[in-house]
Amino acid sequence: MLKLAFAELGLARVWSMTSMENAEAVRAVTRFGFTPTGEIERYFPEADTTMRLVTMEILADTWRAMPVPAGRG
């Protein structure tokens, strides 16, 4: 996904949001190089619930500087 966003589409930044209560999702997104940028509360009318979300981002330059995993050239 990040290769598509940065290498093919030429985007400068990709954002992500996940529930702060979902620690596994936050860890997963962090492993891809995303860093937290803030927190928000959002109301979801279809579920009639409010969730606390963490916003995260990764910049193209950060992604390009990351080591390429073995076997993924």
Residue, then its C-alpha position, 0 to 999 in steps of 0.5 A: m500500500l505504501k509503495l503504491a501511495f509513494a512510488e506510484l501515486g507520488l503522495a507526500r504523506v499517508w494518514s491513518m486512524t485507529s481506535m486508541e483501545n486497539a493496541e494491536a492495530v496501533r502497534a501494527v501501523t507503527r511497524f510500518g513507520f507511522t508516527p502518532t500525530g494526535e488524538i480525536e473523538r469521533y461519533f459514529p451514528e450508525a453504531d451510536t457510539t463515540m470512539r477515541l482515535v489516534t491519528m498517525e502519519i508517515l511521510a514519503d521521505t521517511w518511507r524511502a529511508m526505511p530499510v527494505p526487508a530481505g526478499r522485497g526488492 
